[in-house]
C-alpha cells in the first residue's frame, strides 16, 4: 500500500466518523460507532473476542481491580489497552485508570485513551510497565477530515496497524517520537525568539565569524524572517503552488558575505530586515491578489534596490516599473509612497491595508510593459525586421 493511498484512506475514514459523531451521546454509542470502527480500520478484528476483548481485567489483587474498555490480545495476552470515554470528555482527567492497568499488565506495551475522535497513544519508553506521562502520538480525526495530517502522524498510524505493530519495539519508537516532538518545540521557539548562540551559529555558517553584540538585534530579526519565509515556501510546495519568489534561492546560493562588505555597504545597499519583510509579504500578497496567470507569472520580475533612507520596489525597470518607495515608519510601523496616481503616501501598522494600492500599481506596470512590447513588435514589423 503506497503512502498516498493510506493517507487517503485515513481521510475517508475520518470523514465518516466525524459525520456520525453527533449521534454518539453516551459512552456505549461512542464505542460502537466510533472506536470499534477505528480498531477495524487499523486491521484488528473487532468481532473476535480473542483479538479485541471488551472489559478486560488485569488485577493486582481481589481488592484492587483494573479494567479497560478494550484490550488487544496476542496469543491470549493483552498488548494494547484502550480506555474509552464519551465523545467530548477531557482526556487529561482520565489517564489514571489507564496508567493503573498498564502497570498491572506486564505484557501491555501501549495504552490508548480516546473519546472516539481524539486519540492519545502512550508507551513505556522510560521504565517498563510505567506509562509515560506524555503521549508519543496524538490524533484528532476532525483535523484529519479537514485534510490536516502531519507526515509523522501518518507514519505513526501506519506502525500501529495490526500487520505492522511490534510490541517489543514500540517503547523505543515512542522514545524517538517524543524526542522528535521536543526538537520541533525547540525549533518553533527558536523561530519566534532566536537565541544569541543560535544566531551566531547561523552567521558563522554564512561566513560571518565576528559579529558585534550590538549588531545581533538586526540579525535576530533577519533570522526570524528567514524562518517564516522557509515555512511559507514549504507550504507552497506542499500545496503544489509554484513560488515565484527567488529571494531565498539568492540567499542560499550566493557566496558568503564578509563583515567588511556589510560594514561598507550597510547604509547604501543592504536591505534591513523590515525591508525584506515587506518584499516577501508583497510577493506573497500579489500571488493571492493576481486574477490572471499573466499577472502571477510577472511576480518573479518584482525586484528592489536599497538606497540610503529608502527601499525601492519595482517591476523589471526601476524608473518605469516603480511600484513604491518604502520607509521605516515613524508614527506607524510601515510608510509607503505609491506615487500621486496610486494613492500617494500611506502609513499603517497592518500590511493588508495596502492591498488596493499595491494591486492597482502592479496591474498598471504589467500592462504598461505589455503595451511597450507590442509597440516594439509593431515597429519591428513595419521595418521588416
C-alpha positions in Angstrom: 0.0 0.0 0.0 1.6 3.3 -1.0 1.7 6.2 1.4 -0.7 8.4 -0.6 -3.3 5.6 -0.7 -3.0 5.1 3.1 -3.3 8.9 3.7 -6.5 9.0 1.5 -8.0 6.1 3.4 -7.4 7.9 6.7 -9.1 10.9 5.3 -12.1 8.9 4.1 -12.4 7.2 7.4 -12.2 10.5 9.3 -14.9 12.0 7.1 -17.3 9.1 8.0 -16.8 9.2 11.8 -17.0 13.0 12.0 -20.3 12.7 10.2 -21.5 10.1 12.7 -20.2 11.8 15.8 -23.3 14.0 16.6 -25.3 10.8 17.1 -22.9 9.5 19.8 -24.3 10.8 23.0 -23.0 8.3 25.5 -20.0 6.0 26.1 -21.6 3.0 24.5 -22.6 4.7 21.3 -19.1 6.2 21.1 -17.6 2.7 21.4 -19.9 1.2 18.9 -19.9 3.8 16.1 -16.5 5.5 16.5 -13.9 3.4 18.4 -14.5 -0.1 17.2 -14.6 1.0 13.6 -11.2 2.7 14.2 -9.7 -0.5 15.5 -11.1 -2.3 12.5 -9.6 0.4 10.3 -6.2 -0.5 11.8 -6.8 -4.1 10.9 -7.9 -5.6 14.2 -10.9 -7.9 14.2 -13.4 -6.2 16.4 -15.8 -9.2 16.1 -13.2 -11.6 17.6 -13.1 -11.5 21.4 -9.7 -13.4 21.3 -8.3 -10.3 19.5 -10.4 -7.4 20.7 -11.6 -8.2 24.2 -14.1 -5.9 26.0 -13.8 -5.1 29.7 -10.5 -6.9 30.1 -9.1 -7.1 33.6 -5.6 -7.0 35.0 -5.8 -7.1 38.8 -3.1 -6.6 41.4 -5.4 -8.5 43.8 -9.1 -9.2 44.5 -9.3 -5.9 46.3 -7.7 -3.8 43.5 -9.5 -4.4 40.2 -8.2 -2.9 37.0 -10.3 -2.9 33.9 -10.0 -1.3 30.5 -12.8 -1.0 27.9 -10.9 -2.9 25.3 -7.6 -4.9 25.2 -6.0 -6.0 22.0 -4.7 -9.6 22.6 -1.9 -11.5 21.1 -1.5 -15.2 21.9 -4.1 -14.6 24.7 -2.1 -11.8 26.4 -3.0 -8.1 26.3 -0.6 -5.9 24.3 -2.7 -2.8 23.8 -5.0 -1.3 26.4 -7.8 1.1 25.3 -9.7 3.4 27.7 -12.9 4.8 26.1 -14.7 8.0 27.1 -17.9 9.6 25.9 -17.4 11.9 23.0 -16.2 15.3 24.2 -14.8 14.2 27.6 -11.5 15.9 28.6 -9.0 13.0 28.2 -6.3 14.6 30.5 -8.5 13.9 33.6 -9.0 10.2 32.7 -5.4 8.9 32.4 -5.1 7.4 35.9 -7.2 4.3 35.2 -5.3 3.5 32.1 -2.0 4.0 33.9 -3.0 1.6 36.7 -4.0 -1.1 34.1 -0.8 -0.5 32.2 1.2 -1.1 35.4 -0.8 -4.2 36.4 -0.4 -6.0 33.0 3.3 -6.8 32.2 2.5 -7.7 28.6 0.9 -4.4 27.7 3.2 -2.3 25.6 0.8 0.5 24.6 -2.1 2.4 26.1 -4.7 4.4 24.3 -7.3 6.8 25.6 -9.9 8.2 23.3 -13.3 9.9 23.0 -13.8 8.5 19.6 -12.4 11.5 17.7 -9.4 12.4 19.7 -6.8 9.7 20.4 -3.7 9.7 22.6 -1.2 6.9 22.4 1.2 6.1 25.3 4.1 3.7 25.8 6.6 2.9 28.5 9.7 4.4 26.9 11.4 5.4 30.2 10.6 2.4 32.5 9.0 -0.9 31.7 5.3 -1.1 32.6 5.2 2.5 33.8 3.1 4.5 31.3 4.8 7.7 30.1 3.3 11.0 31.2 3.3 12.3 27.6 1.6 10.8 24.6 4.1 9.9 21.9 1.3 10.2 19.3 -1.9 12.3 19.2 -4.6 12.3 16.6 -7.7 14.4 16.1 -9.9 12.9 13.4 -11.7 16.3 13.0 -8.5 17.8 11.8 -7.8 14.8 9.5 -11.3 15.2 8.0 -10.2 18.8 7.0 -7.1 17.3 5.3 -4.7 18.2 8.0 -2.5 15.3 8.8 1.2 15.5 9.5 3.7 13.0 8.0 4.7 12.0 11.5 1.1 11.2 12.4 0.5 9.2 9.2 3.7 7.2 9.8 2.7 6.6 13.4 -0.7 5.3 12.4 0.9 3.0 9.9 3.1 1.5 12.5 0.0 0.8 14.7 -1.7 -1.3 12.0 -2.1 -5.0 13.0 0.4 -6.2 10.4 3.0 -3.6 11.4 2.6 -3.3 15.2 5.7 -4.6 17.0 5.0 -4.7 20.8 8.7 -5.2 21.7 9.9 -2.1 19.8 7.0 0.3 20.5 8.8 1.7 23.5 11.9 2.6 21.5 9.8 4.0 18.7 7.8 6.1 21.2 11.1 7.5 22.7 12.1 8.6 19.2 8.8 10.3 18.6 8.9 12.1 22.0 12.4 13.4 21.2 11.1 14.4 17.7 8.3 16.4 19.3 10.7 18.1 21.7 13.0 19.1 18.9 10.0 20.5 16.9 9.1 22.6 20.0 12.6 23.9 20.3 12.7 24.8 16.6 9.3 26.6 17.0 10.7 28.6 20.0 13.9 29.5 18.0 11.7 30.6 15.1 9.8 33.1 17.3 12.8 34.1 19.5 16.2 33.1 18.1 18.8 32.8 20.8 22.1 34.6 20.5 24.1 31.3 20.3 21.8 30.1 17.5 22.0 33.3 15.5 25.8 33.3 15.9 25.9 29.7 14.6 23.9 30.6 11.5 26.1 33.6 10.9 29.3 31.5 11.2 27.9 29.1 8.7 27.2 32.1 6.4 30.8 33.2 6.7 30.4 35.9 9.4 32.6 34.8 12.2 33.0 38.1 14.1 29.7 40.0 14.7 29.4 42.7 17.3 26.8 42.2 20.0 25.1 45.4 19.1 24.5 44.1 15.5 22.8 40.9 16.7 19.4 42.6 17.2 19.1 43.1 13.4 20.4 39.6 12.6 17.9 38.1 15.0 15.1 39.8 13.0 16.6 38.5 9.8 16.7 35.0 11.3 13.0 35.3 12.3 12.1 36.4 8.8 14.1 33.6 7.2 12.3 31.1 9.3 8.9 32.5 8.2 10.0 32.5 4.6 11.2 28.9 4.8 7.9 27.8 6.2 5.9 29.7 3.6 7.9 28.2 0.8 7.3 24.7 2.2 3.6 25.4 2.4 3.5 26.4 -1.2 5.4 23.3 -2.2 3.0 21.1 -0.1 0.1 22.7 -1.9 1.9 22.3 -5.2 1.7 26.0 -5.8 4.8 27.3 -7.7 6.6 30.0 -5.9 7.9 32.9 -8.0 10.0 34.3 -5.1 13.7 33.8 -5.9 15.0 35.8 -3.0 15.5 32.7 -0.8 17.4 31.0 -3.6 19.6 34.0 -4.0 20.3 34.0 -0.3 21.1 30.2 -0.3 23.3 30.2 -3.4 25.2 33.5 -3.0 28.8 33.4 -1.8 29.4 34.1 1.9 29.4 37.9 2.5 32.3 39.2 4.6 31.7 41.5 7.6 33.8 44.1 5.7 31.4 44.2 2.8 28.4 44.5 5.1 30.1 47.3 7.1 31.0 49.2 3.9 27.6 48.9 2.2 25.3 49.0 5.2 23.9 52.5 4.5 23.5 52.2 0.8 23.0 48.6 -0.5 22.0 46.1 2.2 18.2 46.0 2.9 17.1 45.9 6.5 15.1 43.1 8.0 11.9 45.1 7.7 12.7 45.9 4.1 12.9 42.2 3.3 9.8 41.5 5.4 7.9 44.0 3.2 9.4 42.5 0.0 8.5 38.9 0.9 5.0 40.0 2.0 4.1 41.9 -1.2 5.2 39.0 -3.4 3.1 36.5 -1.5 0.2 39.0 -1.4 0.4 39.7 -5.2 0.2 35.9 -5.7 -3.1 36.0 -3.8 -4.4 39.1 -5.5 -3.5 38.1 -9.0 -6.6 37.5 -11.1 -4.8 36.2 -14.2 -2.0 33.8 -14.9 0.0 36.5 -16.7 0.0 38.7 -13.5 1.0 35.7 -11.4 3.9 35.0 -13.8 5.1 38.6 -13.6 5.6 38.4 -9.8 9.0 36.9 -10.4 10.1 40.1 -12.1 9.5 42.2 -9.0 12.9 43.5 -7.9 14.3 46.0 -5.4 17.1 48.4 -4.8 18.2 49.8 -1.5 19.2 53.4 -1.1 20.2 55.4 2.0 16.9 56.2 3.7 14.5 54.3 1.4 13.8 50.9 -0.2 12.6 51.0 -3.8 10.5 48.1 -5.2 9.8 47.9 -8.9 8.6 45.7 -11.7 11.5 45.0 -14.2 12.6 48.6 -14.6 13.4 50.8 -11.6 12.0 54.0 -13.0 9.3 53.0 -15.5 8.2 50.0 -13.4 8.3 51.6 -9.9 5.7 50.1 -7.5 6.5 52.1 -4.4 9.2 53.5 -2.1 9.2 52.2 1.4 10.5 54.0 4.5 10.7 52.8 8.1 7.6 54.3 9.8 7.9 56.9 12.5 4.4 57.2 13.7 3.3 53.9 12.4 5.3 50.8 11.6 5.2 51.0 7.7 5.3 54.0 5.4 4.8 53.7 1.7 4.9 56.1 -1.2 2.9 54.7 -4.2 3.1 58.0 -6.2 0.3 60.5 -6.8 -1.5 58.3 -9.4 -1.9 55.3 -7.0 -2.7 56.7 -3.6 0.3 58.7 -2.6 1.8 58.2 0.8 0.3 55.5 3.1 1.2 54.9 6.8 -0.1 51.8 8.5 0.6 49.2 11.1 -1.0 46.4 9.0 0.4 45.4 5.7 -3.0 44.3 4.5 -4.1 47.9 4.3 -2.0 48.4 1.2 -3.8 45.7 -0.9 -5.7 48.1 -3.1 -2.8 50.4 -3.8 -0.4 47.5 -4.4 -2.7 45.6 -6.8 -3.6 48.8 -8.8 0.0 49.8 -9.3 1.2 46.3 -10.1 -1.5 45.7 -12.7 -0.7 49.1 -14.3 3.0 48.4 -14.5 2.5 45.0 -16.0 0.0 46.4 -18.6 2.4 49.2 -19.5 5.2 46.6 -20.0 3.0 44.5 -22.3 1.9 47.6 -24.2 5.6 48.6 -24.7 6.4 45.1 -26.0 3.5 45.3 -28.5 4.7 48.8 -29.7 8.2 47.5 -30.2 6.9 44.5 -32.2 4.8 46.7 -34.4 7.8 49.0 -35.1 9.9 46.0 -36.0 7.2 44.5 -38.2 6.9 47.8 -40.0 10.6 47.9 -40.6 10.6 44.4 -41.8 12.8 43.2 -39.0 
